[in-house]
Amino acid sequence: MTVRAPRPTVAGPEFGPESPFPLRLSGPVIKGFGRGSKELQIPTANIPISGLSVGGCSEIESGVYFGLASLNLPATDTRPKVFPMVMSIGWNPFYRNAVRSVEVHIIHDFAEDFYGVEMRLLVLGWIRPELDYVSKDALIEDIKTDIRVGLESLKRETYKKFESDPYLFEFGDAGVKEENGEKL
Ligand SMILES: Cc1cc2nc3c(=O)[nH]c(=O)nc-3n(C[C@H](O)[C@H](O)[C@H](O)COP(=O)(O)O)c2cc1C
């Protein structure tokens, strides 16, 4: 049996994001394969891969990243809310996907889905490469570690200050404007 070395508890340099970070991506939340919440119990909000070219980062390496996400939720009466997030860009080797995808796990409990809502991402650092796993449990364990690493990394003042970055609040008219009255 191989025992994996313990993973570092934070990612990214102490002094703050280093080039090419922060990366800025945006797009409407689209449906993924639906495995995130059902099979893994880790819901993901996906954006079209074209979001990468919009952000000027079509060359972005596959892997797992951490940063901040904001959502233009219809029920938000004040400014858009900002949440910590971890993100996977790649082919999901464990599931042998045929398309590259951008999958974001927002570290927050949402009561409802929010497909169609405009999401903005400020990617602040890289956590690890995308890996294949011997089991689904091993994948879940690693994503849970990513979540802990993402949260720890974002606690540092040099990263926390990005919570007020104007990019996260500059939504156009792209947000869903439906009446639904429900707080997400
Ligand atoms: C933070 C994070 C890390 C991930 N890391 C990997 C990985 O290393 N290997 C992999 O095959 N998939 C990885 N995934 C992708 C999951 O397999 C994917 O979220 C799952 O297939 C659900 O996809 P769906 O929402 O499109 O159904 C990761 C996802 C997230 C959110």
Ligand as a Chemical Component Dictionary entry (heavy atoms), coordinates in Angstrom:
data_LIG
# 
_chem_comp.id                   LIG 
_chem_comp.type                 NON-POLYMER 
_chem_comp.pdbx_formal_charge   0 
_chem_comp.three_letter_code    LIG 
# 
loop_
_chem_comp_atom.comp_id 
_chem_comp_atom.atom_id 
_chem_comp_atom.alt_atom_id 
_chem_comp_atom.type_symbol 
_chem_comp_atom.charge 
_chem_comp_atom.model_Cartn_x 
_chem_comp_atom.model_Cartn_y 
_chem_comp_atom.model_Cartn_z 
_chem_comp_atom.pdbx_ordinal 
LIG C1  C1  C 0 -11.776 21.463 -5.977  1  
LIG C2  C2  C 0 -12.000 20.364 -6.987  2  
LIG C3  C3  C 0 -10.945 19.489 -7.276  3  
LIG C4  C4  C 0 -11.108 18.466 -8.208  4  
LIG N1  N1  N 0 -10.076 17.630 -8.491  5  
LIG C5  C5  C 0 -10.223 16.624 -9.387  6  
LIG C6  C6  C 0 -9.149  15.750 -9.705  7  
LIG O1  O1  O 0 -8.022  15.887 -9.211  8  
LIG N2  N2  N 0 -9.393  14.735 -10.590 9  
LIG C7  C7  C 0 -10.610 14.558 -11.194 10 
LIG O2  O2  O 0 -10.762 13.644 -11.970 11 
LIG N3  N3  N 0 -11.627 15.395 -10.939 12 
LIG C8  C8  C 0 -11.467 16.418 -10.052 13 
LIG N4  N4  N 0 -12.503 17.257 -9.778  14 
LIG C9  C9  C 0 -13.708 17.169 -10.584 15 
LIG C10 C10 C 0 -14.749 16.284 -10.019 16 
LIG O3  O3  O 0 -14.511 15.000 -10.501 17 
LIG C11 C11 C 0 -16.036 16.866 -10.559 18 
LIG O4  O4  O 0 -16.375 17.991 -9.808  19 
LIG C12 C12 C 0 -17.152 15.899 -10.570 20 
LIG O5  O5  O 0 -16.905 15.050 -11.653 21 
LIG C13 C13 C 0 -18.513 16.541 -10.739 22 
LIG O6  O6  O 0 -18.664 17.056 -12.015 23 
LIG P1  P1  P 0 -20.085 17.552 -12.544 24 
LIG O7  O7  O 0 -20.552 18.632 -11.618 25 
LIG O8  O8  O 0 -19.788 18.064 -13.927 26 
LIG O9  O9  O 0 -20.982 16.389 -12.551 27 
LIG C14 C14 C 0 -12.362 18.296 -8.860  28 
LIG C15 C15 C 0 -13.415 19.185 -8.557  29 
LIG C16 C16 C 0 -13.241 20.208 -7.643  30 
LIG C17 C17 C 0 -14.379 21.146 -7.348  31 
# 
loop_
_chem_comp_bond.comp_id 
_chem_comp_bond.atom_id_1 
_chem_comp_bond.atom_id_2 
_chem_comp_bond.value_order 
_chem_comp_bond.pdbx_ordinal 
LIG C1  C2  SING 1  
LIG C2  C3  SING 2  
LIG C2  C16 DOUB 3  
LIG C3  C4  DOUB 4  
LIG C4  N1  SING 5  
LIG C4  C14 SING 6  
LIG N1  C5  DOUB 7  
LIG C5  C6  SING 8  
LIG C5  C8  SING 9  
LIG C6  O1  DOUB 10 
LIG C6  N2  SING 11 
LIG N2  C7  SING 12 
LIG C7  O2  DOUB 13 
LIG C7  N3  SING 14 
LIG N3  C8  DOUB 15 
LIG C8  N4  SING 16 
LIG N4  C9  SING 17 
LIG N4  C14 SING 18 
LIG C9  C10 SING 19 
LIG C10 O3  SING 20 
LIG C10 C11 SING 21 
LIG C11 O4  SING 22 
LIG C11 C12 SING 23 
LIG C12 O5  SING 24 
LIG C12 C13 SING 25 
LIG C13 O6  SING 26 
LIG O6  P1  SING 27 
LIG P1  O7  DOUB 28 
LIG P1  O8  SING 29 
LIG P1  O9  SING 30 
LIG C14 C15 DOUB 31 
LIG C15 C16 SING 32 
LIG C16 C17 SING 33 
# 
